[in-house]
């Protein structure tokens, strides 16, 4: 499946770091997609694009648009 189309993919959350840039809140997230277990990816997401709370080791869904991570929520 291509990451160029809007898609949500299951991943394991590896880490989360809050970042404040000129008063704007972001989260730097590190995750490993379920179908690429040995490859850690990193994304900076706006705090409003992250639903719920997750901690390292939790399963999450990462939303991609045009190959760029744009959101995250806990996997059910």
Order of alpha helices (4+ residues) and beta strands (2+ residues): beta-beta-beta-beta-beta
